[in-house]
Amino acid sequence: MAIESVPSSSLSPPACEKDVKALEFIEEMTRNADAVQEQILAEILSQNAETEYLSRFGLKGAMDRDTFKTLVPVVTYEDIKPEIQRIANGDRSNILSSHPISEFLTSSGTSAGERKLMPTIHEELDRRQQLYNLLMPVMNQYVLGLDKGKGLYFLFVKAETKTPGGLVARPVLTSYYKSDHFKTRPYNPFNVYTSPNEAILCADSFQSMYAQMLCGLLMRQEVLRVGAVFASGLLRAIRFLQINWQQLARDISQGTLNPNVTDPSIRECMVGILAPNPELAAFITDQCSKEDWGGIISRVWPNTKYLDVIVTGAMAQYIPTLDYYSGKLPMACTMYASSECYFGLNLKPMCKPSEVSYTIMPNMAYFEFMHHEPDLGEPRGSTPRLVDLADVELGKEYELVITTYAGLCRYRVGDILRVSGFHNAAPQFTFVRRKNVLLSIDSDKTDEAELQKAIEDASGLLHDFNASVVEYTSFANTKAIPGHYVIYWELLVKDPMNAPPAEILNRCCLAMEESLNSVYRQGRVVDNSIGPLEIRVVKGGTFEELMDYAISRGASINQYKVPRCVNFTPIVELLDSRVISAHFSPSLPRWTPERPMTLG
Ligand code: AMP
């Protein structure tokens, strides 16, 4: 199949009439970024003027930026939690939004160990769809012929729950895949997936993945791009193939479907797709039984032009592993979004991961930017400096603050972005990091306080042995799939004859997992996206060596603090060379679907 990719400097003409419109829309929005922002804020303030929240600040119908900024405070989730709680409990009055809250979107960010609940309104689905509609027209400028084949995308829905007041609470992508926007999307030759809706919409992750992989294998010659939302998801699919290829090959050879796939709608739709194909089965057996899985993606799907996965932010840790499995296919990071709001897209999706910049689309919400000085920590005083989208400065770092149609006002998202350039009058940003995230394997985000508490909870098990944890640090081990948390412990054992035995240290691993937030535990128990937590006990004096090392590299002895997470290879190597024993969590932690916010 001849598919040409175009160097980024020479853009292809738009692939079709729809693309012309989409690209013109991007130009229009980015050329008029400031005016669009002004208008979006006025629209939001007018729509939500009568809400309880906005009324509180005495805007008196003002819709301009100055009044808004003077009267309305910048907030975090914790500040608006009482309002969210009331909505969750069934208060249908216009608390945050004048439009009815249609559902809650559950963020992977947590509050008190549980997912944050983001209220949304029905019309937000259209806004999200509008951003999705821009992705292929942009991509078509760089890669030609994507209408001549399909995309193998591993997409999943997750369990949903109800709040005490009866609103559905689920992740934003589950909401999108279950919406008519996705389910009854019009045919677009540039956006044909190998996965049938029935497979994507099956909440059982094994059955869903099995069916999606099977379809991907059956249509291997047609596949032009392979993707998942995040890099970790694509690697999970590779791991699935490693574990299940024999059964998959058997099904392909015989034209049957694994009896463990019991979902009636998947079974029904697979009838039309499956037919005995011993030749393909032999090929898959041959490829997958090889010891070396390097380049497996391009061997099994030889026409793949690129991987469509996010590898920015916490996902950058997976780039080497993806390079290995794909034989260094390009990786396209196409968009930047969250449960609170979809932000923008990458206008040069085929650029290197290290050069990815996202252009925030000025029509998605009203955006402000809080100066972030990497070395100064939180801004002091009550009035942090915030600037508008059109006023950010090249090279500076900011925390993103949003005001949405659904009723979030001057809400701190927690993402730190750096201005890397401009497209017309709209700034472009590299994603620097999410604030306060120490460890992340998949969508879990563990901060320093959570890690500290987990260590405290677990070290309670050492009391009987008159032992304690004197120092610790952590490391996200992503070399194996799934990755797992590694915690280095230096112990003080007062009575060496009564040192904590291995069994107790194993239980400490589990106790830490029990203490971590619900997104972590869901990753362990339901999604299988995180492996058992590991404690590596290091020799006494190791952390002093760590300090000596840091000081030899210029750290100030007075200000030295033990890093609570390490990823610099020489430091990890130093720690590993001092390991006395390693311990893993012997079982899964508890996880039950959350009851989002109980009454009262
Ligand atoms: P959630 O709240 O679970 O919807 O997660 C949204 C968060 O995921 C964002 O606020 C970012 O921290 C992160 N995220 C989303 N898209 C990207 C991206 N393209 N690159 C890096 N991080 C991202």
Boltz pocket constraint, residues with backbone or C-beta under 6 A from the ligand:
constraints:
  - pocket:
      binder: B
      contacts: [[A, 106], [A, 107], [A, 108], [A, 109], [A, 172], [A, 310], [A, 312], [A, 313], [A, 314], [A, 333], [A, 335], [A, 336], [A, 337], [A, 338], [A, 339], [A, 340], [A, 413], [A, 415], [A, 431], [A, 434], [A, 443]]
      max_distance: 6.0
